[in-house]
């Protein structure tokens, strides 16, 4: 799997039992705390391996740092990345650093998966339930924080979710033989859902009222505080979205909100719902049922309210 598919990582089959998963991601700071910035960047990069059903093995640091940045701050960024990678059971095996005016950090990650158990965007089938494993809101909350308009408690909640690994949800999905998964990041819920619908040849019906939101997200949305990527997402994906019923502009934009280190979107066969609930409960991992998969209609996405 590579340039021909819209999946979350590249996959190279080694043999009948092993496949390498390779991915990379990096970005500029979205929080002020350097340790949290590094940990979020690492969790975000690792997420693509989990979204493909893989286990992270090793990672390489990618860092562009200003020469004027105090070494103590650079060290905290790298420490945050290293400890998040260690939490994932992988190792930092090297990397590369350059000088730049604005910090940019992330990882190149290699993972391992079974070729016949890969989680892809193309496995959703009509009748499946749609499950989301993290609430939305990181885009508008971190944008509000950059403009000194966010409450500390809201920032803290967003940071907690962004630092949370998607490992538990991926392991639960693998345990049940689920086939269709993607993680929700820069293209927002509706962008990544569209990719899953297109790859699977189905329509995803999303119940907007059941989509979980982080504390404060609706408040900042009401003030129209969104990153530029959220507007770009709406422009790109709105032609494929059919809205049934009344939905406020703010609530609709939250579905397009560009996320960082978001949760997994899982297409779950209904017969496995109770088993999935048990697997997630055993891991004390949250999840929300937000819709269903139906036969392909006129648009890849239907939003109901």
N, C-alpha and C positions, 0 to 999 in steps of 0.2 A: 504494500500500500504506500502510495507516494503522491505525486502531483495529480494523478488521475482521480483521486477520491477526496472528498472534503472532510476526512476524518481528523482526529485531534493530534495524531502523531504518525510518523512514518513507521512501517513495520517491514522487517526483513526476515524471511523464514530461514533458519539455520538447518533444520531437519524436521522430521515429522512431529517432534515433541517440543521443539523450542523455536521461538521467534524473538528477535530483538525489537524493542520499541525505542525509537529515538525521537526526541523533541527538544525544543529550545524556546525560551521566553525571557524577556527582560523589559524593564520599564523605568521611568523616572520616579522620584519619590511621590508617594500618595499620602504619607503620614510624616509627622515631624520626628518621631523617635527613630533613631538609626537602627537599633536592634529590631524593632517591629518591622521597619521597612525591609530589612534583609530577610526576616522570617516570612513575611507576606510574599515577597518575590520568589522565595524558594517554594512555598506551598503552591503558589500559582503555577510554577513550572512543573512541579511534581504531579499536579492534577491531571495533566494530559496523559501521563502514564497510567494513572488509575482509571481514567475515562476509557482507555483501550483494554482494560482488564489485565494490566501488567503489574509487576512488582519492581519498584525502582532498585537498581543495582549500584550505580555510581553516577556522580554528577561532576560537571566542570563549571567552575565559577566564570561568569562573564561580568566584568566590571569596568566601567568608564568613570573615573573619579577625578575631581578637580585637584590639581597639585597643591592648592591652598587649603584643602580640607584637612583639619587636624587628624593625625594618625589615630587618635582615640576614637573618633567618630567612624573612620573607615573600618577600624577594627571591630566596632560594634555591629556595623552592617554585615561584615563577613561572618561574625560570630552568629548573628541571627540566622543567616543562611545555613551555616554549618550545623547548628543545633537542630534546625528543622529537618535537614537531610538525615541527620542521625536518628531523629524521631521516626522517620520513614523506614529505618532499617537499612539505609544506603550510606555511601561514603562520598566525601569530597575527594576527588582523585587528581585535582589539578585545576587549570583554568588559565585565563589570560586577562591582563589589566592594561588599559590605556588611559591617557589623560584626556579629560574633556571638561568643558565649562560647567555642565550640569551632570550630576550623578545619574548613572544608569546601571542597574545590576540585575542579574538573573542567573539562570542556569541552562546548560545543555545537559539533558538527562538521558541515561540509557537504562532501560528496564527489560524484563524478561517475561514472556507470556507463552501459553500453550496456543499453537496456531488454530486449533479447533475450538478454542474458547474465547476468542477475541470479542471484545465489546465494540461495536461499530455504530455509526449513525444509520446504517442501512438495514437494520434488523427489525424495525417496528412493524407490527402487523395489526390489521383492523381487529378491534376487540380489546387490545391492550389498554391498560390503565397508564396514566402519566403520573410519575412520581418525581418530586423535587426535594433535594436534601439540604438546601440552605435557603434562607429567605433572601429577597432582593433588597437592594437599597445602597450598596456600597458606592455606586457612582455618584448619586446625589449627596450622600452624607460626606464623602471625602471632598467633593467639590465645595460643599458648604464649609468644611473645615479649612480648606485653602483660603477661603474668603473671610475667615474668622466669624462665621455665622452659625457654627454648629455647637451644640451643647456637648460638654465633655463626656457625659454618659452615653450619648449617641455615638460619638467617635469610638469610645471604648468597646461598645457592642459590635460595631462594624469591624474593628481590628480583631476582636475575638473570632468572628466568623471567618475573616480573611486568613487568619493564621491556622484555622482548623483544617487538617488534612482530609481529603476525600477517601481515605483508605477504608474506613469502616463500611461506607456505602458500596464501594467497589467490591469488597470482599463478600458482602451480603448478596450482591447481584451475581457474582461468580458462583457462589454456593448453590444458587437456584438455577444456574444455566441460562440466565438472562442474556439476550443478544444485542439489544439496542440501548446505547448509553452515549451521552455527550456531556461535557461540562459547560457551565454557563459562565462566560467571561466577556470579552470586549464587545461581542455582537449582541449582548443582552439576551433575555429569555426568548424573545420572538425571533431574533436572528438565528440563534442556534437551533431553536425548534424548527424553523424553516429548513435549515440544512438537513435535519433528521427526516422531516416530512418528504423533502425532495429525494433524498437518498433512498428512502424506503418506498416511495411511490404511494404515499398515503396522505391523509389530512389529519392534523392534530387539532383537537377541540379543547381549548383551554378555558376553564371556568375562572374568570378574573377575580371573583370574590373569594376563591379558595387559594389564591397564590399568596404565600406568606411574605410579609414585609418586615424589615427591621424597624425598631423603634425610631421614630423621628423621620422616617423616609417620606411619609405622606405630608408631614409638615413642611419639609424642604421642597417637596414637589409642588405644593401649593404656592410656594414662592418662586416657582420655576427655576430652581437651582439644579442644573444638570450639567454634566460634562459635555463637551462638543461631540464626543462619540455617540451620545444618546440620540442627538438630532440626526447625525449621519446614519445611525441604524434605522431610524424611522423613515428617512428618505429612501434608503435602500430596500427595506423589506415591507413597507406599507402596501405596495401594490399586490402583494400576495396574502394580505390579511383581510378577512371578512369579519366585520363587527356586527354581532346580533344583540340588540338591546342598547340601552343607554349606558355609557361609560364616560366618566369625566376625563377631560384632557390630561389632568395630572396623573390619574390612575393608569391611563393608557401609556403615557410616557414612561412610567415606572416599568412597564413590561418591555420597553425598548432600552431601558437604562443600562449603560455599559458597566459591566461588573468586573471586579478583580477577584480572582480566587473564589469564584462562586461555586455553587453546589453541582451535583450531578442531576441531569434530567434522564429518567429511566422509563423505558416502555416495558411495562410489567404485565405478563399474562394474568388475567383475573384469577385463575385457579391458584396462582402462587401468592396472592395478596397476603393471606394469613401467615404463610411461611416467611415471606419477606418481613412482615411485621415482627415475627418472632426473632428473626436474624438481627434485625435492627435493635430490637429491645435488648437482646443479649449483649449488644455492643453499646447500649445506652446512646444510640445514634438517632437523631431526629429525622423525620420525613413527613411530607405532606402529599396527599393525593390531589392533583390539580386539574385533571381532565381525562380524556380518553383518545384513542386512535380509532379512526373510522376509514371506510373506503375513500379513495381519492375523489374529491369533489372539484369544484371550480377553482378553489384556492388551497394552498398548502396549510393555511392556518385559519381557524374559526375561533373567535373570542366570544364567549357568552358571559352575560352578567345577570 
